[in-house]
Amino acid sequence: MPAFVGLWCVAALLVVANAVVYVAGWEVQGSQPSLRGLLTYSVVLGAAAIGMWRAKYWAVLGFEMLLAITIILTAAVLLRASNWQAVVFCVAVLGVCTPLFWFLIRAMARLQMPTRTR
């Protein structure tokens, strides 16, 4: 079973979690995240969730792109981490996103395989 089958649930949960965080009024570094950025990210993530549910190559590729951006930005933040909580958070994010990125590469190859005819 390809790895992207269960990831649509993760993507959908992230969309819901982003909405809950915004509605609850949580602040990031003293200010609330912008609604435009949150909506853009949620639309892209929601489209990826629907596409992965339907096993579409473009959706898995889009989710891979989001994972790659997350890995790069988290690694950059890790370089500037000023306390141990930030280091633990960055390592945890990298520990989750990096294996997902790696295993989705094989799933993307399976999506491109032609179907067998007998």
Secondary structure, 3 states (H helix, E strand, C coil): CCCHHHHHHHHHHHHHHHHHHHHHCCCECCECCCHHHHHHHHHHHHHHHHHHHCCCHHHHHHHHHHHHHHHHHHHHHHHCCCCHHHHHHHHHHHHHHHHHHHHHHHHHHHHHCCCCCC
